[in-house]
Amino acid sequence: MSHRISRMTLLGLAALTVFTVSAQGLRPTSPSGTGLAGMGAPRAADPQRQADFIVAVVNSEPITNNEVRTRVVRAMQQMAQQGNPSTDTGAVARQVLERLIIEKAQLQLARESGIKVDDATVDGAELNVARQNQMDVPELRKRMAQDGMVPAQFREDLRNQLLITRLRDREIDARQRISDSDVDQYLRDQQANTDMSALEINLGMVLVAVPENATPAQVATLQAKAESVRAKAAAGADFAVLAREQSDAPDRSNRGTLGLRSADRYPELFIDGTRGLEVGGVSAVLRSGAGFHVLKVLDKRQGGVASTVQQQHARHILLRTGPRLTEAAAVERLADFKRRIQNKQADFAQLAKENSVDGSASQGGDLGWSSPGQFVPEFEEVLNGLEPGQIADPLVSRFGVHLVQLLERREATLTERERREIARGIVREKKLDEAYARWIQDLRSRAYVEFREAPQ
């Protein structure tokens, strides 16, 4: 199995469906005069919600005011949680509308192309979202209902994001090829680059959320909790454990890791708070609209590829789906394998040898040590959320359905070959982003879009 890196992350998209609108990185092109009225948080008794209206039509398919309003609320909540709150609701609404237009156009193309997502795949995505938020599916649905979200609509959102992911895999990702000369040029450019704007950092975060209407006494108590977390982190406590046990952020199951990205993709608050810190340094407690943040610098580099990396040793069982084995049946079979292994009624390696269709089957499913970017994102993201020895629930990827177990982690010095492979992944990411942006712009330009004014 060749798990090569791809930009679209199934789990990431699923999480964004709950908390925000996934950003496309494109400037909004919709006119400011569209009928985006009443952009507050939708409520059950809101008369404007009862009297919904169409704000735009995309190739004969409507976008309603309530669709935009719901996405705006999620987007603004996510921005506040990331320490970058916005008070310009109108600007956010225009961006959300443009993203909805692009989303509708992609879904229409996916349906026209015959791309489908069955219920078992949606079930898996819903389960992954629940796991990311440290709860089971019934609790996730209960929380959504409390927040005014309809579980059936949430599942439809997941299905749409999966359709878009598969469309992108077919239209863009599968067509990208990276040559050795591309990798050589990237490494030369990074070696010669001394521009501070090329700085890339990876931060860990513990968020102590502050309710919107918190009293001064509540704020003081929560700040004291954040200061306690900071003191423990500065004293050398395992930051991943602190994030898992203390953080209110939705990504706490990923050890609080925000991911390696260029400095300009982090909130200014985070950059200012970690500017003078070396790798391993812990920030002071920072205050944003979402609450109190404690940050740890996990990695910092001037572009390029690091000389050391955290590697993971895992094994898996892969079942390939098709006419003889549906995704639902594969998920059920692997869930049974997991139960038998955990009850010590079966051995993981033996089950892999007897059932896995991957090339690793003869080694008991052992995938060896892997570096970041070696596996497809949906596989790697689940792996990142595991503790050593833990077995994940069945995972659906483009290769089939997997049962994966993390065996151990380590910090390793990269060989020249491994550094080149990571560089190849970075170059491919960059080319995919560029190709995707061009493809989206072309799709948007070919779509018929009619904007409607709000009824008087």
C-alpha positions as CSV (number, residue, x, y, z in Angstrom):
1,M,0.0,0.0,0.0
2,S,1.5,3.4,-1.0
3,H,0.1,5.9,1.4
4,R,1.3,9.1,-0.2
5,I,0.5,12.5,1.2
6,S,-2.6,14.3,0.2
7,R,-3.8,17.7,1.4
8,M,-7.5,16.9,2.1
9,T,-8.0,15.4,5.5
10,L,-11.2,13.5,6.0
11,L,-11.1,13.8,9.8
12,G,-10.2,17.5,9.6
13,L,-13.1,18.1,7.3
14,A,-15.4,16.3,9.6
15,A,-14.3,18.3,12.6
16,L,-14.7,21.5,10.6
17,T,-18.3,20.5,9.8
18,V,-19.1,20.7,13.5
19,F,-17.2,23.8,14.4
20,T,-16.7,26.0,11.4
21,V,-16.7,26.3,7.6
22,S,-13.7,24.8,5.9
23,A,-11.6,27.7,4.4
24,Q,-10.8,27.5,0.7
25,G,-8.3,30.3,0.8
26,L,-10.0,32.3,-1.9
27,R,-11.0,35.9,-1.8
28,P,-14.8,36.4,-1.8
29,T,-16.1,37.6,-5.1
30,S,-19.8,38.0,-4.3
31,P,-21.1,41.5,-4.4
32,S,-21.7,43.4,-1.1
33,G,-25.3,44.0,-2.1
34,T,-26.6,40.5,-1.7
35,G,-29.6,39.7,0.5
36,L,-27.6,38.7,3.6
37,A,-30.0,40.0,6.2
38,G,-30.4,39.3,9.9
39,M,-26.9,37.7,10.4
40,G,-27.2,36.8,14.1
41,A,-27.2,33.3,15.7
42,P,-30.2,31.4,14.5
43,R,-32.7,30.5,17.3
44,A,-35.7,28.3,17.3
45,A,-38.1,31.2,17.9
46,D,-36.4,33.5,15.5
47,P,-39.1,34.8,13.1
48,Q,-36.6,35.5,10.4
49,R,-35.6,31.8,10.5
50,Q,-39.3,30.8,10.1
51,A,-39.5,33.2,7.1
52,D,-36.5,31.9,5.2
53,F,-35.6,33.2,1.7
54,I,-33.2,32.5,-1.1
55,V,-30.0,34.7,-1.3
56,A,-28.3,33.0,-4.3
57,V,-28.9,30.4,-7.0
58,V,-26.1,28.2,-8.2
59,N,-26.9,26.4,-11.5
60,S,-30.6,26.4,-10.5
61,E,-29.8,25.1,-6.9
62,P,-30.7,27.7,-4.2
63,I,-28.7,28.8,-1.2
64,T,-30.9,30.1,1.6
65,N,-30.4,32.8,4.2
66,N,-30.6,30.3,7.0
67,E,-27.9,28.2,5.4
68,V,-25.6,31.2,5.5
69,R,-26.6,32.3,9.0
70,T,-25.8,28.8,10.4
71,R,-22.4,28.7,8.8
72,V,-21.6,32.3,10.0
73,V,-22.3,31.3,13.6
74,R,-19.9,28.3,13.3
75,A,-17.2,30.3,11.6
76,M,-17.3,33.1,14.1
77,Q,-17.2,30.6,17.0
78,Q,-14.1,28.9,15.5
79,M,-12.3,32.2,14.9
80,A,-12.9,33.2,18.5
81,Q,-11.7,29.9,19.7
82,Q,-8.5,30.2,17.6
83,G,-7.8,33.6,19.2
84,N,-8.7,35.6,16.1
85,P,-12.3,36.9,16.7
86,S,-14.1,39.0,14.2
87,T,-16.9,41.5,14.9
88,D,-17.5,42.2,11.2
89,T,-20.4,39.8,10.7
90,G,-21.3,41.1,7.3
91,A,-17.8,40.4,5.9
92,V,-17.8,36.9,7.4
93,A,-21.3,36.3,5.8
94,R,-20.1,37.4,2.4
95,Q,-17.1,35.0,2.7
96,V,-19.4,32.2,3.8
97,L,-21.8,32.7,0.9
98,E,-18.9,32.5,-1.5
99,R,-17.7,29.3,0.0
100,L,-21.2,27.9,-0.2
101,I,-21.4,28.8,-3.9
102,I,-18.1,26.9,-4.5
103,E,-19.3,24.0,-2.4
104,K,-22.6,23.7,-4.3
105,A,-20.7,23.8,-7.6
106,Q,-18.4,21.0,-6.4
107,L,-21.2,18.8,-5.2
108,Q,-23.1,19.2,-8.4
109,L,-20.0,18.1,-10.4
110,A,-19.5,15.2,-8.0
111,R,-23.1,14.0,-8.5
112,E,-22.8,14.4,-12.3
113,S,-19.6,12.4,-12.2
114,G,-21.4,9.5,-10.5
115,I,-19.4,9.8,-7.2
116,K,-21.3,8.4,-4.2
117,V,-20.8,8.0,-0.5
118,D,-22.7,5.2,1.3
119,D,-24.1,5.3,4.8
120,A,-21.3,3.2,6.2
121,T,-18.7,5.7,5.2
122,V,-20.8,8.5,6.8
123,D,-21.1,6.4,9.9
124,G,-17.3,6.1,10.1
125,A,-16.8,9.8,9.6
126,E,-19.4,10.6,12.4
127,L,-17.6,8.2,14.7
128,N,-14.3,9.9,14.0
129,V,-15.7,13.3,14.8
130,A,-17.1,11.9,18.1
131,R,-13.7,10.4,18.9
132,Q,-11.9,13.7,18.1
133,N,-14.2,15.4,20.7
134,Q,-13.7,12.7,23.3
135,M,-17.2,11.3,23.3
136,D,-19.3,8.6,21.7
137,V,-21.8,9.2,18.8
138,P,-24.9,9.4,21.1
139,E,-23.3,12.0,23.2
140,L,-22.1,13.9,20.1
141,R,-25.7,14.0,18.8
142,K,-27.0,15.1,22.2
143,R,-24.5,18.0,22.2
144,M,-25.5,19.0,18.7
145,A,-29.1,19.0,19.7
146,Q,-28.3,21.2,22.7
147,D,-26.5,23.6,20.3
148,G,-29.5,23.7,17.9
149,M,-27.9,21.4,15.3
150,V,-30.0,18.7,13.6
151,P,-28.1,15.3,13.6
152,A,-29.6,14.4,10.2
153,Q,-28.3,17.7,8.7
154,F,-24.9,17.1,10.3
155,R,-24.7,13.7,8.6
156,E,-25.6,15.3,5.3
157,D,-22.9,17.9,5.8
158,L,-20.4,15.0,6.4
159,R,-21.6,13.2,3.3
160,N,-21.1,16.4,1.2
161,Q,-17.6,16.9,2.6
162,L,-16.7,13.3,1.7
163,L,-18.1,13.7,-1.8
164,I,-15.9,16.9,-2.3
165,T,-12.9,15.0,-0.9
166,R,-13.4,12.2,-3.4
167,L,-14.0,14.6,-6.2
168,R,-10.7,16.4,-5.4
169,D,-8.9,13.1,-5.2
170,R,-10.0,12.2,-8.7
171,E,-9.7,15.6,-10.4
172,I,-6.5,16.9,-8.7
173,D,-4.6,14.7,-6.3
174,A,-4.2,11.7,-8.6
175,R,-2.8,13.8,-11.4
176,Q,0.1,15.4,-9.5
177,R,3.6,14.1,-10.1
178,I,6.7,15.4,-8.3
179,S,10.1,14.9,-10.0
180,D,13.5,14.6,-8.3
181,S,14.5,18.0,-9.8
182,D,11.4,19.6,-8.1
183,V,12.7,18.2,-4.8
184,D,16.3,19.4,-5.5
185,Q,15.1,22.9,-6.3
186,Y,13.0,23.1,-3.1
187,L,16.0,22.0,-0.9
188,R,18.3,24.6,-2.6
189,D,15.7,27.3,-2.2
190,Q,15.2,26.5,1.5
191,Q,18.9,26.4,2.2
192,A,19.4,29.9,0.6
193,N,16.3,31.4,2.3
194,T,17.1,33.7,5.3
195,D,13.8,35.6,5.2
196,M,12.1,35.6,8.6
197,S,8.7,35.5,6.9
198,A,9.5,31.9,5.9
199,L,9.5,30.9,9.6
200,E,7.4,27.7,10.2
201,I,6.3,26.7,13.7
202,N,4.3,23.9,15.3
203,L,2.5,24.8,18.5
204,G,0.8,22.8,21.2
205,M,-2.2,24.5,22.9
206,V,-4.2,24.1,26.0
207,L,-7.4,26.2,25.9
208,V,-9.2,27.1,29.1
209,A,-12.5,28.3,27.7
210,V,-14.3,31.3,29.3
211,P,-18.1,31.4,28.8
212,E,-19.4,34.5,27.1
213,N,-21.2,35.8,30.1
214,A,-18.7,34.7,32.8
215,T,-18.6,36.7,36.0
216,P,-15.3,38.2,37.2
217,A,-15.1,35.5,39.8
218,Q,-15.5,32.8,37.2
219,V,-12.9,34.5,35.0
220,A,-10.4,34.6,37.9
221,T,-11.0,30.9,38.6
222,L,-10.4,29.9,35.0
223,Q,-7.3,32.1,34.8
224,A,-5.9,30.4,37.9
225,K,-6.5,27.0,36.2
226,A,-4.6,28.2,33.1
227,E,-1.7,29.5,35.2
228,S,-1.6,26.1,36.9
229,V,-1.4,24.3,33.5
230,R,1.3,26.7,32.4
231,A,3.4,26.0,35.6
232,K,3.1,22.3,35.1
233,A,4.1,22.6,31.4
234,A,7.1,24.8,32.2
235,A,8.2,22.3,34.9
236,G,8.4,19.6,32.3
237,A,5.0,17.8,32.5
238,D,3.9,15.9,29.4
239,F,2.1,18.6,27.3
240,A,0.1,16.0,25.4
241,V,-1.4,14.7,28.7
242,L,-2.1,18.3,29.8
243,A,-3.9,19.0,26.6
244,R,-5.9,15.8,26.7
245,E,-7.0,16.3,30.4
246,Q,-7.2,20.0,30.7
247,S,-7.9,21.6,27.3
248,D,-11.4,22.7,26.2
249,A,-10.3,22.9,22.5
250,P,-11.9,20.4,20.1
251,D,-8.4,19.1,18.9
252,R,-7.3,18.1,22.4
253,S,-7.4,14.4,21.3
254,N,-4.6,15.2,18.9
255,R,-2.3,16.0,21.9
256,G,-3.1,19.7,21.5
257,T,-1.0,19.9,18.4
258,L,-2.0,22.7,16.1
259,G,0.4,21.6,13.3
260,L,3.4,22.9,11.5
261,R,2.5,25.9,9.4
262,S,4.0,29.2,8.4
263,A,3.9,32.0,11.0
264,D,1.4,34.1,9.1
265,R,-1.2,31.3,9.3
266,Y,-1.3,31.6,13.1
267,P,-3.2,34.3,15.0
268,E,-1.0,37.3,15.8
269,L,-1.6,36.7,19.5
270,F,0.0,33.3,19.2
271,I,3.0,34.6,17.3
272,D,3.6,37.5,19.7
273,G,3.3,35.1,22.7
274,T,5.9,32.7,21.4
275,R,8.2,35.0,19.5
276,G,11.2,34.7,21.8
277,L,10.8,31.1,22.7
278,E,13.0,28.2,21.5
279,V,11.7,24.7,20.8
280,G,10.3,23.3,24.1
281,G,9.5,26.8,25.5
282,V,6.2,27.5,27.1
283,S,4.4,30.8,26.7
284,A,2.8,33.0,29.4
285,V,-1.0,32.6,29.7
286,L,-2.6,34.4,26.8
287,R,-6.1,35.8,26.7
288,S,-8.3,35.8,23.6
289,G,-12.1,36.0,23.0
290,A,-12.3,32.3,23.5
291,G,-10.5,32.1,26.9
292,F,-7.0,31.5,28.2
293,H,-4.3,29.8,26.1
294,V,-1.1,28.1,27.1
295,L,1.2,27.4,24.2
296,K,4.3,25.2,23.8
297,V,6.7,25.5,20.9
298,L,6.9,22.0,19.5
299,D,9.0,22.8,16.4
300,K,10.4,25.9,14.8
301,R,12.3,26.0,11.5
302,Q,13.3,28.5,8.8
303,G,11.3,26.7,6.1
304,G,12.8,23.6,4.8
305,V,12.9,20.2,6.5
306,A,13.8,19.5,10.1
307,S,16.7,17.1,10.9
308,T,14.7,15.3,13.6
309,V,11.1,14.1,13.6
310,Q,8.7,12.2,15.7
311,Q,8.2,8.8,14.1
312,Q,5.4,6.2,14.7
313,H,5.5,2.5,14.6
314,A,2.1,1.0,13.6
315,R,0.5,-2.1,12.2
316,H,-2.8,-2.5,10.4
317,I,-5.3,-4.9,8.8
318,L,-6.6,-3.7,5.4
319,L,-9.9,-5.0,3.9
320,R,-10.5,-3.8,0.3
321,T,-14.2,-3.1,-0.5
322,G,-16.0,-4.1,-3.7
323,P,-18.9,-6.1,-5.0
324,R,-18.1,-9.0,-2.6
325,L,-17.5,-6.8,0.5
326,T,-19.3,-3.6,1.2
327,E,-17.8,-0.9,3.4
328,A,-20.5,-1.6,6.0
329,A,-19.5,-5.3,6.1
330,A,-15.8,-4.5,6.2
331,V,-16.3,-2.1,9.1
332,E,-18.4,-4.7,11.0
333,R,-15.8,-7.4,10.4
334,L,-12.9,-5.2,11.6
335,A,-14.9,-4.1,14.7
336,D,-15.3,-7.8,15.5
337,F,-11.5,-8.3,15.1
338,K,-10.9,-5.4,17.5
339,R,-13.2,-6.9,20.1
340,R,-11.6,-10.3,19.8
341,I,-8.1,-8.8,20.1
342,Q,-9.0,-6.7,23.2
343,N,-10.6,-9.7,24.8
344,K,-7.4,-11.7,24.1
345,Q,-9.4,-14.1,21.9
346,A,-7.2,-13.4,18.9
347,D,-3.8,-12.1,17.9
348,F,-3.5,-8.9,15.8
349,A,-0.5,-10.2,13.8
350,Q,-2.2,-13.5,13.0
351,L,-5.5,-11.9,11.9
352,A,-3.4,-9.6,9.6
353,K,-1.6,-12.6,8.0
354,E,-5.0,-14.3,7.4
355,N,-7.1,-11.4,6.4
356,S,-5.2,-8.3,5.3
357,V,-4.9,-7.6,1.6
358,D,-2.0,-5.2,2.1
359,G,1.6,-6.1,1.3
360,S,2.4,-5.9,5.0
361,A,0.2,-8.9,5.7
362,S,3.1,-11.4,5.8
363,Q,4.7,-9.3,8.5
364,G,1.6,-9.4,10.6
365,G,0.5,-6.0,9.3
366,D,3.6,-4.3,10.6
367,L,4.2,-1.0,8.7
368,G,7.5,-0.2,10.4
369,W,8.6,3.3,11.5
370,S,6.9,6.1,9.6
371,S,7.6,9.9,9.5
372,P,4.9,12.6,9.1
373,G,3.4,12.7,5.7
374,Q,4.2,9.1,4.8
375,F,0.6,8.0,5.0
376,V,-2.6,9.5,3.6
377,P,-4.1,12.1,5.9
378,E,-7.2,10.2,7.0
379,F,-4.9,7.3,8.1
380,E,-2.3,9.4,9.7
381,E,-4.7,11.6,11.6
382,V,-6.3,8.6,13.3
383,L,-2.8,7.3,14.1
384,N,-1.8,10.6,15.6
385,G,-4.7,10.4,18.1
386,L,-3.7,7.0,19.5
387,E,-1.7,6.2,22.5
388,P,1.0,3.4,22.2
389,G,-0.8,0.0,22.3
390,Q,-4.2,1.5,21.5
391,I,-6.3,0.2,18.6
392,A,-8.5,2.6,16.7
393,D,-12.0,1.9,15.5
394,P,-12.3,0.8,11.8
395,L,-11.1,3.6,9.5
396,V,-12.3,4.1,5.9
397,S,-9.7,5.5,3.5
398,R,-9.3,5.6,-0.3
399,F,-7.6,2.2,-0.1
400,G,-10.4,0.4,1.8
401,V,-11.1,-0.1,5.5
402,H,-8.3,-0.4,8.1
403,L,-7.9,-1.6,11.7
404,V,-4.8,0.2,12.9
405,Q,-2.8,-0.1,16.1
406,L,-0.1,2.3,17.3
407,L,2.8,0.3,18.8
408,E,5.3,3.0,19.8
409,R,6.6,6.5,19.1
410,R,10.2,7.9,19.0
411,E,12.2,11.0,18.2
412,A,14.5,10.1,15.3
413,T,17.2,11.8,13.2
414,L,16.2,11.7,9.6
415,T,18.4,10.2,6.9
416,E,19.1,12.1,3.7
417,R,16.6,9.8,1.9
418,E,13.9,10.5,4.6
419,R,14.5,14.3,4.4
420,R,14.0,14.1,0.6
421,E,10.8,12.2,1.0
422,I,9.5,14.8,3.5
423,A,10.6,17.5,1.1
424,R,8.7,15.7,-1.7
425,G,5.6,15.7,0.3
426,I,5.9,19.5,1.0
427,V,6.4,20.2,-2.7
428,R,3.4,18.1,-3.5
429,E,1.3,19.9,-1.0
430,K,2.3,23.2,-2.5
431,K,1.5,22.1,-6.0
432,L,-1.8,20.6,-4.9
433,D,-2.8,23.9,-3.3
434,E,-1.9,25.8,-6.5
435,A,-3.7,23.3,-8.7
436,Y,-6.7,23.2,-6.4
437,A,-7.0,27.0,-6.4
438,R,-6.8,27.2,-10.2
439,W,-9.4,24.4,-10.5
440,I,-11.8,26.1,-8.0
441,Q,-11.5,29.4,-9.8
442,D,-12.3,27.7,-13.1
443,L,-15.2,25.8,-11.6
444,R,-16.5,29.1,-10.0
445,S,-16.2,31.0,-13.3
446,R,-18.2,28.3,-15.2
447,A,-21.0,28.2,-12.6
448,Y,-24.1,30.3,-13.2
449,V,-24.7,32.3,-10.1
450,E,-27.7,34.6,-9.5
451,F,-27.7,36.8,-6.3
452,R,-31.1,37.6,-4.8
453,E,-32.1,40.6,-2.7
454,A,-33.7,40.1,0.7
455,P,-37.5,40.5,0.6
456,Q,-38.8,43.8,1.7
